[in-house]
């Protein structure tokens, strides 16, 4: 038989004295996975704070803080409405959206390699929307999956790597070792610097416990235009519709070099200033 004991009023008062009150601003507000600062909040629904404003507040708190300008300023709001609509249907799971996103990401290099650049561009922008929706849908409906997150992150970088291989293959007509072709040089530049650039952030993260992309304001500003997948796809899109897809591919390689040099400089600058 279990006996329950109730503290006397005096004992309860003594226990309360040992507790220390904390304000929301006293908590560590940085959320590593989302690369943003979010102070804990409590909202009471009422006349002054309708459901829509609360939904928007929750959405903003679940949107990554440091992203490229396309995600931040262009498809952020369509993604919000798509997420809101999908959240009404429980049979559409975040894992299902993630699966569609992964399959689409690997369809893109196949289309590039076969020369269907227009279809690859359409698939690319669709993939970005799906990839943005799945995480928001998972967090806002509390249907998180660690396994799905690991699979998504493990397949994201290889898929983009194959974009470069596929475009180099198409523009060089399958001669990826013909280094007299600027398309081949561009492809190899992208393949090498893409992984090297990501490695710089990996070393930085191991040392400072956060991404270099949001370490300081200058890093956040540069990340808006850094050579990442949405910016890469935008350059390819512009080149395609300007009827200069090959030149667009060359420019992606140039912009990757600029991004790599900036991140390399920032890495050693931050390390040197941290020592001093």
C-alpha atoms as an extended CHARMM CRD file, in Angstrom:
* protein
*
       276  EXT
         1         1  UNK       CA              0.0000000000        0.0000000000        0.0000000000  PROA      1               0.0000000000
         2         2  UNK       CA              1.3460000000        3.4060000000       -1.0320000000  PROA      2               0.0000000000
         3         3  UNK       CA              0.9820000000        6.2430000000        1.3970000000  PROA      3               0.0000000000
         4         4  UNK       CA              0.7870000000        9.8370000000        0.1780000000  PROA      4               0.0000000000
         5         5  UNK       CA              2.3400000000       12.5920000000        2.2180000000  PROA      5               0.0000000000
         6         6  UNK       CA              1.4300000000       16.2710000000        1.9430000000  PROA      6               0.0000000000
         7         7  UNK       CA              3.8820000000       18.9240000000        3.0180000000  PROA      7               0.0000000000
         8         8  UNK       CA              2.7400000000       21.2720000000        5.7200000000  PROA      8               0.0000000000
         9         9  UNK       CA              2.1110000000       24.9100000000        4.7010000000  PROA      9               0.0000000000
        10        10  UNK       CA              5.3630000000       25.9070000000        6.4190000000  PROA      10              0.0000000000
        11        11  UNK       CA              7.3350000000       23.2360000000        4.5550000000  PROA      11              0.0000000000
        12        12  UNK       CA              5.7380000000       24.2920000000        1.2610000000  PROA      12              0.0000000000
        13        13  UNK       CA              6.7920000000       27.8870000000        1.8860000000  PROA      13              0.0000000000
        14        14  UNK       CA             10.3610000000       26.7800000000        2.5840000000  PROA      14              0.0000000000
        15        15  UNK       CA             10.4180000000       24.7950000000       -0.6550000000  PROA      15              0.0000000000
        16        16  UNK       CA              9.1340000000       27.7930000000       -2.6180000000  PROA      16              0.0000000000
        17        17  UNK       CA             11.9150000000       29.9550000000       -1.1980000000  PROA      17              0.0000000000
        18        18  UNK       CA             14.4570000000       27.5720000000       -2.7240000000  PROA      18              0.0000000000
        19        19  UNK       CA             12.9830000000       28.0550000000       -6.1880000000  PROA      19              0.0000000000
        20        20  UNK       CA             14.3460000000       30.8380000000       -8.3600000000  PROA      20              0.0000000000
        21        21  UNK       CA             12.1250000000       32.6060000000      -10.8280000000  PROA      21              0.0000000000
        22        22  UNK       CA             13.3320000000       32.9300000000      -14.4110000000  PROA      22              0.0000000000
        23        23  UNK       CA             12.2020000000       35.2820000000      -17.1050000000  PROA      23              0.0000000000
        24        24  UNK       CA             11.9540000000       34.1480000000      -20.7530000000  PROA      24              0.0000000000
        25        25  UNK       CA             15.0150000000       36.2430000000      -21.6260000000  PROA      25              0.0000000000
        26        26  UNK       CA             17.0420000000       34.3220000000      -19.0340000000  PROA      26              0.0000000000
        27        27  UNK       CA             16.9270000000       31.1450000000      -21.1550000000  PROA      27              0.0000000000
        28        28  UNK       CA             19.4030000000       30.3800000000      -23.9230000000  PROA      28              0.0000000000
        29        29  UNK       CA             17.3440000000       31.5300000000      -26.8910000000  PROA      29              0.0000000000
        30        30  UNK       CA             19.5830000000       30.1270000000      -29.6440000000  PROA      30              0.0000000000
        31        31  UNK       CA             18.1070000000       27.1320000000      -31.4760000000  PROA      31              0.0000000000
        32        32  UNK       CA             20.9510000000       25.3600000000      -33.2250000000  PROA      32              0.0000000000
        33        33  UNK       CA             18.9260000000       23.3260000000      -35.7310000000  PROA      33              0.0000000000
        34        34  UNK       CA             17.0870000000       26.4230000000      -36.9440000000  PROA      34              0.0000000000
        35        35  UNK       CA             20.0170000000       28.8520000000      -36.7260000000  PROA      35              0.0000000000
        36        36  UNK       CA             17.9330000000       31.4760000000      -34.9540000000  PROA      36              0.0000000000
        37        37  UNK       CA             17.2980000000       33.1240000000      -31.6000000000  PROA      37              0.0000000000
        38        38  UNK       CA             13.7920000000       32.5960000000      -30.2620000000  PROA      38              0.0000000000
        39        39  UNK       CA             12.8020000000       33.7460000000      -26.7890000000  PROA      39              0.0000000000
        40        40  UNK       CA             10.1540000000       31.4530000000      -25.2080000000  PROA      40              0.0000000000
        41        41  UNK       CA              6.7170000000       33.0050000000      -25.5060000000  PROA      41              0.0000000000
        42        42  UNK       CA              3.1800000000       32.5180000000      -24.2450000000  PROA      42              0.0000000000
        43        43  UNK       CA              0.2120000000       33.8260000000      -26.1810000000  PROA      43              0.0000000000
        44        44  UNK       CA             -3.3630000000       34.0230000000      -24.9750000000  PROA      44              0.0000000000
        45        45  UNK       CA             -5.8960000000       33.8730000000      -27.7750000000  PROA      45              0.0000000000
        46        46  UNK       CA             -8.4250000000       36.6360000000      -27.5650000000  PROA      46              0.0000000000
        47        47  UNK       CA             -9.8420000000       39.6600000000      -29.2560000000  PROA      47              0.0000000000
        48        48  UNK       CA             -6.4480000000       41.2870000000      -29.7020000000  PROA      48              0.0000000000
        49        49  UNK       CA             -4.6510000000       38.1500000000      -30.8250000000  PROA      49              0.0000000000
        50        50  UNK       CA             -6.5850000000       36.0850000000      -33.3430000000  PROA      50              0.0000000000
        51        51  UNK       CA             -5.8260000000       32.5970000000      -34.5520000000  PROA      51              0.0000000000
        52        52  UNK       CA             -4.1690000000       33.8370000000      -37.7440000000  PROA      52              0.0000000000
        53        53  UNK       CA             -1.6510000000       36.0100000000      -35.9080000000  PROA      53              0.0000000000
        54        54  UNK       CA             -0.8010000000       33.1120000000      -33.5710000000  PROA      54              0.0000000000
        55        55  UNK       CA             -0.3390000000       30.7840000000      -36.5530000000  PROA      55              0.0000000000
        56        56  UNK       CA              1.9730000000       33.3040000000      -38.1890000000  PROA      56              0.0000000000
        57        57  UNK       CA              3.9340000000       33.7190000000      -34.9590000000  PROA      57              0.0000000000
        58        58  UNK       CA              4.4090000000       29.9570000000      -34.6550000000  PROA      58              0.0000000000
        59        59  UNK       CA              5.4450000000       29.7250000000      -38.3070000000  PROA      59              0.0000000000
        60        60  UNK       CA              8.0510000000       32.4820000000      -37.9440000000  PROA      60              0.0000000000
        61        61  UNK       CA              9.4670000000       30.7400000000      -34.8730000000  PROA      61              0.0000000000
        62        62  UNK       CA              9.9160000000       27.5610000000      -36.9240000000  PROA      62              0.0000000000
        63        63  UNK       CA             11.5270000000       29.1370000000      -39.9800000000  PROA      63              0.0000000000
        64        64  UNK       CA             15.3070000000       28.9380000000      -40.2050000000  PROA      64              0.0000000000
        65        65  UNK       CA             16.9240000000       32.1930000000      -39.2320000000  PROA      65              0.0000000000
        66        66  UNK       CA             19.8050000000       32.1700000000      -41.7230000000  PROA      66              0.0000000000
        67        67  UNK       CA             18.8140000000       31.2560000000      -45.2610000000  PROA      67              0.0000000000
        68        68  UNK       CA             19.3790000000       32.4480000000      -48.8070000000  PROA      68              0.0000000000
        69        69  UNK       CA             17.3580000000       35.4590000000      -49.9510000000  PROA      69              0.0000000000
        70        70  UNK       CA             15.0590000000       33.2790000000      -52.0680000000  PROA      70              0.0000000000
        71        71  UNK       CA             13.8620000000       31.2360000000      -49.1010000000  PROA      71              0.0000000000
        72        72  UNK       CA             13.7740000000       34.2670000000      -46.8180000000  PROA      72              0.0000000000
        73        73  UNK       CA             11.9260000000       36.7260000000      -49.0170000000  PROA      73              0.0000000000
        74        74  UNK       CA             10.2710000000       34.8590000000      -51.9020000000  PROA      74              0.0000000000
        75        75  UNK       CA              8.8570000000       31.3950000000      -51.2110000000  PROA      75              0.0000000000
        76        76  UNK       CA              8.6350000000       31.8130000000      -47.4490000000  PROA      76              0.0000000000
        77        77  UNK       CA              4.9990000000       32.9190000000      -47.6170000000  PROA      77              0.0000000000
        78        78  UNK       CA              3.7190000000       30.3930000000      -50.1790000000  PROA      78              0.0000000000
        79        79  UNK       CA              5.3240000000       27.6940000000      -48.0160000000  PROA      79              0.0000000000
        80        80  UNK       CA              3.4360000000       29.0560000000      -45.0080000000  PROA      80              0.0000000000
        81        81  UNK       CA              0.0860000000       28.7210000000      -46.7850000000  PROA      81              0.0000000000
        82        82  UNK       CA              0.9120000000       25.2530000000      -48.1340000000  PROA      82              0.0000000000
        83        83  UNK       CA              1.9710000000       24.1150000000      -44.6550000000  PROA      83              0.0000000000
        84        84  UNK       CA             -1.2180000000       25.5200000000      -43.1420000000  PROA      84              0.0000000000
        85        85  UNK       CA             -3.3440000000       23.7210000000      -45.7380000000  PROA      85              0.0000000000
        86        86  UNK       CA             -1.5320000000       20.3800000000      -45.3850000000  PROA      86              0.0000000000
        87        87  UNK       CA             -1.7680000000       20.5050000000      -41.5850000000  PROA      87              0.0000000000
        88        88  UNK       CA             -5.5300000000       20.0060000000      -41.9040000000  PROA      88              0.0000000000
        89        89  UNK       CA             -5.0580000000       16.5230000000      -43.3480000000  PROA      89              0.0000000000
        90        90  UNK       CA             -3.4320000000       14.0920000000      -40.9550000000  PROA      90              0.0000000000
        91        91  UNK       CA             -2.9350000000       11.4390000000      -43.6540000000  PROA      91              0.0000000000
        92        92  UNK       CA             -0.3940000000       13.7120000000      -45.3850000000  PROA      92              0.0000000000
        93        93  UNK       CA              2.6020000000       13.1400000000      -43.1590000000  PROA      93              0.0000000000
        94        94  UNK       CA              5.8670000000       15.1130000000      -43.0490000000  PROA      94              0.0000000000
        95        95  UNK       CA              7.7160000000       11.8890000000      -43.9300000000  PROA      95              0.0000000000
        96        96  UNK       CA              5.6420000000       11.5750000000      -47.1080000000  PROA      96              0.0000000000
        97        97  UNK       CA              6.5820000000       15.1290000000      -48.1310000000  PROA      97              0.0000000000
        98        98  UNK       CA             10.2340000000       14.4000000000      -47.2930000000  PROA      98              0.0000000000
        99        99  UNK       CA             10.1710000000       11.2910000000      -49.4900000000  PROA      99              0.0000000000
       100       100  UNK       CA              8.7830000000       13.2950000000      -52.4250000000  PROA      100             0.0000000000
       101       101  UNK       CA             11.4790000000       15.9190000000      -51.8720000000  PROA      101             0.0000000000
       102       102  UNK       CA             14.3000000000       13.3480000000      -51.8860000000  PROA      102             0.0000000000
       103       103  UNK       CA             12.9870000000       11.5620000000      -54.9940000000  PROA      103             0.0000000000
       104       104  UNK       CA             12.6550000000       14.8880000000      -56.8090000000  PROA      104             0.0000000000
       105       105  UNK       CA             16.1800000000       15.9420000000      -55.8130000000  PROA      105             0.0000000000
       106       106  UNK       CA             17.6420000000       12.8410000000      -57.4840000000  PROA      106             0.0000000000
       107       107  UNK       CA             15.4400000000       13.2210000000      -60.5680000000  PROA      107             0.0000000000
       108       108  UNK       CA             17.0420000000       16.6190000000      -61.2270000000  PROA      108             0.0000000000
       109       109  UNK       CA             20.5500000000       15.3560000000      -62.1820000000  PROA      109             0.0000000000
       110       110  UNK       CA             19.0060000000       12.7340000000      -64.4680000000  PROA      110             0.0000000000
       111       111  UNK       CA             17.0860000000       15.4580000000      -66.2980000000  PROA      111             0.0000000000
       112       112  UNK       CA             20.1860000000       17.6710000000      -66.4570000000  PROA      112             0.0000000000
       113       113  UNK       CA             22.3140000000       14.8580000000      -67.8920000000  PROA      113             0.0000000000
       114       114  UNK       CA             19.7240000000       14.1280000000      -70.5810000000  PROA      114             0.0000000000
       115       115  UNK       CA             19.5230000000       17.7930000000      -71.5390000000  PROA      115             0.0000000000
       116       116  UNK       CA             16.0180000000       18.4450000000      -70.2110000000  PROA      116             0.0000000000
       117       117  UNK       CA             17.1750000000       21.5650000000      -68.4290000000  PROA      117             0.0000000000
       118       118  UNK       CA             13.7420000000       23.2130000000      -68.3520000000  PROA      118             0.0000000000
       119       119  UNK       CA             12.1800000000       20.1840000000      -66.6700000000  PROA      119             0.0000000000
       120       120  UNK       CA             15.1210000000       19.9720000000      -64.2710000000  PROA      120             0.0000000000
       121       121  UNK       CA             14.5700000000       23.6040000000      -63.2890000000  PROA      121             0.0000000000
       122       122  UNK       CA             10.8600000000       22.9570000000      -62.6750000000  PROA      122             0.0000000000
       123       123  UNK       CA             11.7150000000       19.8830000000      -60.5880000000  PROA      123             0.0000000000
       124       124  UNK       CA             14.3030000000       21.9100000000      -58.6790000000  PROA      124             0.0000000000
       125       125  UNK       CA             11.9310000000       24.6500000000      -57.5860000000  PROA      125             0.0000000000
       126       126  UNK       CA              9.3200000000       22.0360000000      -56.6950000000  PROA      126             0.0000000000
       127       127  UNK       CA             11.9040000000       20.2260000000      -54.5720000000  PROA      127             0.0000000000
       128       128  UNK       CA             12.7850000000       23.4390000000      -52.7110000000  PROA      128             0.0000000000
       129       129  UNK       CA              9.1320000000       23.9850000000      -51.8010000000  PROA      129             0.0000000000
       130       130  UNK       CA              8.7100000000       20.3840000000      -50.6290000000  PROA      130             0.0000000000
       131       131  UNK       CA             11.9510000000       20.5090000000      -48.6540000000  PROA      131             0.0000000000
       132       132  UNK       CA             10.8340000000       23.6710000000      -46.8940000000  PROA      132             0.0000000000
       133       133  UNK       CA              7.3250000000       22.3870000000      -46.1930000000  PROA      133             0.0000000000
       134       134  UNK       CA              8.2670000000       19.0460000000      -44.6040000000  PROA      134             0.0000000000
       135       135  UNK       CA             10.2070000000       20.5040000000      -41.6740000000  PROA      135             0.0000000000
       136       136  UNK       CA              7.5920000000       23.1650000000      -40.9280000000  PROA      136             0.0000000000
       137       137  UNK       CA              4.8140000000       20.5890000000      -41.1140000000  PROA      137             0.0000000000
       138       138  UNK       CA              6.7030000000       18.2370000000      -38.7790000000  PROA      138             0.0000000000
       139       139  UNK       CA              7.4440000000       20.8750000000      -36.1470000000  PROA      139             0.0000000000
       140       140  UNK       CA              4.1040000000       22.6840000000      -36.2210000000  PROA      140             0.0000000000
       141       141  UNK       CA              2.0470000000       19.4790000000      -36.0250000000  PROA      141             0.0000000000
       142       142  UNK       CA              4.5110000000       17.8220000000      -33.6110000000  PROA      142             0.0000000000
       143       143  UNK       CA              5.2640000000       14.8830000000      -35.9050000000  PROA      143             0.0000000000
       144       144  UNK       CA              9.0370000000       14.9040000000      -35.7750000000  PROA      144             0.0000000000
       145       145  UNK       CA             11.0750000000       12.0040000000      -37.1250000000  PROA      145             0.0000000000
       146       146  UNK       CA             14.7620000000       11.8250000000      -36.3000000000  PROA      146             0.0000000000
       147       147  UNK       CA             15.3120000000        9.0900000000      -38.8800000000  PROA      147             0.0000000000
       148       148  UNK       CA             13.6900000000       11.1080000000      -41.6650000000  PROA      148             0.0000000000
       149       149  UNK       CA             15.7900000000       14.1240000000      -40.7080000000  PROA      149             0.0000000000
       150       150  UNK       CA             19.0010000000       12.0950000000      -40.8800000000  PROA      150             0.0000000000
       151       151  UNK       CA             18.0800000000       10.5950000000      -44.2660000000  PROA      151             0.0000000000
       152       152  UNK       CA             17.1350000000       13.9890000000      -45.6830000000  PROA      152             0.0000000000
       153       153  UNK       CA             20.3870000000       15.6490000000      -44.6090000000  PROA      153             0.0000000000
       154       154  UNK       CA             22.4370000000       12.6450000000      -45.7550000000  PROA      154             0.0000000000
       155       155  UNK       CA             20.9630000000       12.7980000000      -49.2710000000  PROA      155             0.0000000000
       156       156  UNK       CA             20.8260000000       16.5770000000      -49.7450000000  PROA      156             0.0000000000
       157       157  UNK       CA             24.4980000000       17.2630000000      -50.4540000000  PROA      157             0.0000000000
       158       158  UNK       CA             25.1200000000       14.2260000000      -52.7210000000  PROA      158             0.0000000000
       159       159  UNK       CA             22.0810000000       15.1800000000      -54.8150000000  PROA      159             0.0000000000
       160       160  UNK       CA             23.4540000000       18.6800000000      -55.4370000000  PROA      160             0.0000000000
       161       161  UNK       CA             26.8950000000       17.2200000000      -56.1820000000  PROA      161             0.0000000000
       162       162  UNK       CA             25.2920000000       15.1570000000      -58.9390000000  PROA      162             0.0000000000
       163       163  UNK       CA             23.7930000000       18.3420000000      -60.4200000000  PROA      163             0.0000000000
       164       164  UNK       CA             27.3290000000       19.4610000000      -61.2130000000  PROA      164             0.0000000000
       165       165  UNK       CA             28.2980000000       16.0560000000      -62.6000000000  PROA      165             0.0000000000
       166       166  UNK       CA             25.1770000000       15.9410000000      -64.7720000000  PROA      166             0.0000000000
       167       167  UNK       CA             25.5350000000       19.4590000000      -66.1700000000  PROA      167             0.0000000000
       168       168  UNK       CA             29.2200000000       18.8960000000      -66.8600000000  PROA      168             0.0000000000
       169       169  UNK       CA             28.3470000000       15.6280000000      -68.5850000000  PROA      169             0.0000000000
       170       170  UNK       CA             25.6840000000       17.2660000000      -70.7520000000  PROA      170             0.0000000000
       171       171  UNK       CA             27.6610000000       20.3530000000      -71.7750000000  PROA      171             0.0000000000
       172       172  UNK       CA             30.8130000000       18.3030000000      -72.5010000000  PROA      172             0.0000000000
       173       173  UNK       CA             28.8100000000       15.6030000000      -74.3130000000  PROA      173             0.0000000000
       174       174  UNK       CA             30.0190000000       12.9690000000      -71.8790000000  PROA      174             0.0000000000
       175       175  UNK       CA             33.7040000000       13.9110000000      -71.8850000000  PROA      175             0.0000000000
       176       176  UNK       CA             34.2110000000       14.8460000000      -68.2380000000  PROA      176             0.0000000000
       177       177  UNK       CA             37.9800000000       14.3980000000      -68.5000000000  PROA      177             0.0000000000
       178       178  UNK       CA             38.4060000000       16.8040000000      -71.4030000000  PROA      178             0.0000000000
       179       179  UNK       CA             39.9150000000       19.7080000000      -69.4810000000  PROA      179             0.0000000000
       180       180  UNK       CA             40.1530000000       21.8750000000      -72.5780000000  PROA      180             0.0000000000
       181       181  UNK       CA             36.3790000000       22.3390000000      -72.2560000000  PROA      181             0.0000000000
       182       182  UNK       CA             35.3120000000       25.1390000000      -69.9220000000  PROA      182             0.0000000000
       183       183  UNK       CA             32.2170000000       23.1470000000      -68.9670000000  PROA      183             0.0000000000
       184       184  UNK       CA             34.4570000000       20.3610000000      -67.6480000000  PROA      184             0.0000000000
       185       185  UNK       CA             36.6140000000       22.8430000000      -65.7330000000  PROA      185             0.0000000000
       186       186  UNK       CA             33.4530000000       24.3990000000      -64.2780000000  PROA      186             0.0000000000
       187       187  UNK       CA             32.0550000000       21.0050000000      -63.2950000000  PROA      187             0.0000000000
       188       188  UNK       CA             35.2370000000       19.8950000000      -61.5250000000  PROA      188             0.0000000000
       189       189  UNK       CA             35.5930000000       23.2900000000      -59.8410000000  PROA      189             0.0000000000
       190       190  UNK       CA             32.0720000000       22.9460000000      -58.4630000000  PROA      190             0.0000000000
       191       191  UNK       CA             32.5010000000       19.3110000000      -57.4270000000  PROA      191             0.0000000000
       192       192  UNK       CA             35.7020000000       20.0310000000      -55.5010000000  PROA      192             0.0000000000
       193       193  UNK       CA             34.8650000000       23.4110000000      -53.9690000000  PROA      193             0.0000000000
       194       194  UNK       CA             31.3300000000       22.4240000000      -52.9770000000  PROA      194             0.0000000000
       195       195  UNK       CA             32.6410000000       19.7590000000      -50.5980000000  PROA      195             0.0000000000
       196       196  UNK       CA             35.6430000000       21.8300000000      -49.5380000000  PROA      196             0.0000000000
       197       197  UNK       CA             33.4280000000       24.7810000000      -48.6730000000  PROA      197             0.0000000000
       198       198  UNK       CA             31.1020000000       22.5930000000      -46.6250000000  PROA      198             0.0000000000
       199       199  UNK       CA             34.1450000000       21.1450000000      -44.8380000000  PROA      199             0.0000000000
       200       200  UNK       CA             35.1910000000       24.6360000000      -43.7450000000  PROA      200             0.0000000000
       201       201  UNK       CA             31.8390000000       25.0610000000      -42.0290000000  PROA      201             0.0000000000
       202       202  UNK       CA             32.2190000000       21.5960000000      -40.5110000000  PROA      202             0.0000000000
       203       203  UNK       CA             35.5730000000       22.5380000000      -38.9510000000  PROA      203             0.0000000000
       204       204  UNK       CA             34.1090000000       25.8290000000      -37.7690000000  PROA      204             0.0000000000
       205       205  UNK       CA             31.1040000000       24.1240000000      -36.2200000000  PROA      205             0.0000000000
       206       206  UNK       CA             33.3060000000       21.6290000000      -34.3950000000  PROA      206             0.0000000000
       207       207  UNK       CA             35.2570000000       24.5100000000      -32.8770000000  PROA      207             0.0000000000
       208       208  UNK       CA             32.5480000000       27.1000000000      -32.1440000000  PROA      208             0.0000000000
       209       209  UNK       CA             29.4300000000       24.8960000000      -31.7920000000  PROA      209             0.0000000000
       210       210  UNK       CA             27.4320000000       26.8080000000      -34.4030000000  PROA      210             0.0000000000
       211       211  UNK       CA             27.4210000000       27.3360000000      -38.1470000000  PROA      211             0.0000000000
       212       212  UNK       CA             29.7020000000       29.9620000000      -39.6000000000  PROA      212             0.0000000000
       213       213  UNK       CA             26.7790000000       31.2060000000      -41.6970000000  PROA      213             0.0000000000
       214       214  UNK       CA             25.1830000000       32.9850000000      -38.7500000000  PROA      214             0.0000000000
       215       215  UNK       CA             28.2050000000       33.7200000000      -36.5690000000  PROA      215             0.0000000000
       216       216  UNK       CA             28.1770000000       37.4610000000      -37.2370000000  PROA      216             0.0000000000
       217       217  UNK       CA             25.9650000000       39.8560000000      -39.1630000000  PROA      217             0.0000000000
       218       218  UNK       CA             28.3360000000       39.8900000000      -42.1390000000  PROA      218             0.0000000000
       219       219  UNK       CA             28.1080000000       36.0900000000      -42.3520000000  PROA      219             0.0000000000
       220       220  UNK       CA             24.3090000000       36.1930000000      -42.2720000000  PROA      220             0.0000000000
       221       221  UNK       CA             24.2390000000       38.8570000000      -44.9820000000  PROA      221             0.0000000000
       222       222  UNK       CA             26.5990000000       36.9390000000      -47.2470000000  PROA      222             0.0000000000
       223       223  UNK       CA             24.6290000000       33.7290000000      -46.7810000000  PROA      223             0.0000000000
       224       224  UNK       CA             21.6830000000       35.4610000000      -48.4470000000  PROA      224             0.0000000000
       225       225  UNK       CA             23.5780000000       35.3120000000      -51.7470000000  PROA      225             0.0000000000
       226       226  UNK       CA             26.1210000000       32.5180000000      -51.1190000000  PROA      226             0.0000000000
       227       227  UNK       CA             26.4820000000       29.7440000000      -53.6920000000  PROA      227             0.0000000000
       228       228  UNK       CA             23.9450000000       27.3560000000      -52.2180000000  PROA      228             0.0000000000
       229       229  UNK       CA             21.3470000000       25.2580000000      -53.9880000000  PROA      229             0.0000000000
       230       230  UNK       CA             18.5490000000       27.8380000000      -54.4020000000  PROA      230             0.0000000000
       231       231  UNK       CA             20.9790000000       30.4960000000      -55.6120000000  PROA      231             0.0000000000
       232       232  UNK       CA             22.5910000000       27.9230000000      -57.9100000000  PROA      232             0.0000000000
       233       233  UNK       CA             19.1960000000       27.0210000000      -59.3530000000  PROA      233             0.0000000000
       234       234  UNK       CA             18.3270000000       30.7030000000      -59.7850000000  PROA      234             0.0000000000
       235       235  UNK       CA             21.5060000000       31.3040000000      -61.8130000000  PROA      235             0.0000000000
       236       236  UNK       CA             20.7970000000       28.2320000000      -63.9540000000  PROA      236             0.0000000000
       237       237  UNK       CA             17.1990000000       29.3960000000      -64.4260000000  PROA      237             0.0000000000
       238       238  UNK       CA             18.2760000000       32.8650000000      -65.5590000000  PROA      238             0.0000000000
       239       239  UNK       CA             20.8440000000       31.3670000000      -67.9320000000  PROA      239             0.0000000000
       240       240  UNK       CA             18.2530000000       28.9940000000      -69.3740000000  PROA      240             0.0000000000
       241       241  UNK       CA             15.6070000000       31.6420000000      -70.0420000000  PROA      241             0.0000000000
       242       242  UNK       CA             18.2580000000       34.0150000000      -71.3940000000  PROA      242             0.0000000000
       243       243  UNK       CA             19.1430000000       31.2340000000      -73.8610000000  PROA      243             0.0000000000
       244       244  UNK       CA             22.6480000000       30.9690000000      -72.3680000000  PROA      244             0.0000000000
       245       245  UNK       CA             22.5060000000       27.8410000000      -70.1540000000  PROA      245             0.0000000000
       246       246  UNK       CA             26.1870000000       27.0310000000      -70.6540000000  PROA      246             0.0000000000
       247       247  UNK       CA             27.2720000000       30.5310000000      -69.6020000000  PROA      247             0.0000000000
       248       248  UNK       CA             24.9620000000       30.2590000000      -66.5990000000  PROA      248             0.0000000000
       249       249  UNK       CA             26.8010000000       27.0910000000      -65.5870000000  PROA      249             0.0000000000
       250       250  UNK       CA             30.1300000000       28.9000000000      -65.9170000000  PROA      250             0.0000000000
       251       251  UNK       CA             28.8530000000       31.6760000000      -63.6660000000  PROA      251             0.0000000000
       252       252  UNK       CA             27.7930000000       29.1550000000      -61.0090000000  PROA      252             0.0000000000
       253       253  UNK       CA             31.4230000000       27.9610000000      -60.9090000000  PROA      253             0.0000000000
       254       254  UNK       CA             32.6950000000       31.5350000000      -60.5830000000  PROA      254             0.0000000000
       255       255  UNK       CA             30.2400000000       32.2500000000      -57.7820000000  PROA      255             0.0000000000
       256       256  UNK       CA             31.2780000000       29.0610000000      -55.9940000000  PROA      256             0.0000000000
       257       257  UNK       CA             34.8890000000       30.2900000000      -56.0460000000  PROA      257             0.0000000000
       258       258  UNK       CA             33.7900000000       33.6350000000      -54.5570000000  PROA      258             0.0000000000
       259       259  UNK       CA             31.8020000000       31.8390000000      -51.8420000000  PROA      259             0.0000000000
       260       260  UNK       CA             34.6910000000       29.5260000000      -51.0020000000  PROA      260             0.0000000000
       261       261  UNK       CA             37.2010000000       32.3960000000      -50.7600000000  PROA      261             0.0000000000
       262       262  UNK       CA             34.8670000000       34.3970000000      -48.5120000000  PROA      262             0.0000000000
       263       263  UNK       CA             34.2580000000       31.4750000000      -46.1360000000  PROA      263             0.0000000000
       264       264  UNK       CA             37.9530000000       30.5690000000      -46.0480000000  PROA      264             0.0000000000
       265       265  UNK       CA             38.8590000000       34.1630000000      -45.2250000000  PROA      265             0.0000000000
       266       266  UNK       CA             36.1880000000       34.3680000000      -42.5190000000  PROA      266             0.0000000000
       267       267  UNK       CA             37.3040000000       31.0770000000      -40.9800000000  PROA      267             0.0000000000
       268       268  UNK       CA             40.8960000000       32.2030000000      -40.4790000000  PROA      268             0.0000000000
       269       269  UNK       CA             39.8720000000       35.7580000000      -39.5560000000  PROA      269             0.0000000000
       270       270  UNK       CA             37.5620000000       34.5450000000      -36.7800000000  PROA      270             0.0000000000
       271       271  UNK       CA             40.2000000000       32.1220000000      -35.5000000000  PROA      271             0.0000000000
       272       272  UNK       CA             42.8900000000       34.8150000000      -35.4280000000  PROA      272             0.0000000000
       273       273  UNK       CA             40.6950000000       37.4060000000      -33.7050000000  PROA      273             0.0000000000
       274       274  UNK       CA             39.4700000000       34.8130000000      -31.1890000000  PROA      274             0.0000000000
       275       275  UNK       CA             43.0800000000       34.1130000000      -30.1620000000  PROA      275             0.0000000000
       276       276  UNK       CA             43.8890000000       37.7920000000      -29.7290000000  PROA      276             0.0000000000
